[in-house]
Amino acid sequence: MAYTTLPIAGVDLVDTQTATELAAQGTSASFGPLGVQTFANDGLRYVWAVAGAAITASTTTCSINASTFVATASAGTYTSPATAMASGDYGWFSKASV
């Protein structure tokens, strides 16, 4: 399991927050803002983003819009979290940092 190597407290890089659970709780994502980045001990850079459409687990061709931080499952170099995501779900997307 990867963990952050930067001094950011409380980062769970395998956490995803679904739009359904956030709506049921009446809250927003517990981590933010969108676009926050961190490096982890596995040599990857992680970006906190929101899915713009359904994304299957561990998709390796995700792209993230650099101004809105909305992720899609096509034409990119990021990998989605290990759990499937629906539109509006939040999670950490990884990319090789070197």
Secondary structure, DSSP 8 states (H G I E B T S, - for coil): ---B-SS-TT--TT-EE-HHHHHHHT---SS--TT-EEEBTTSEEEEEEEESS-B-TT-S-BEE-TTT-EEESSS-SBB--SS-B-TT-EEEEEEE--
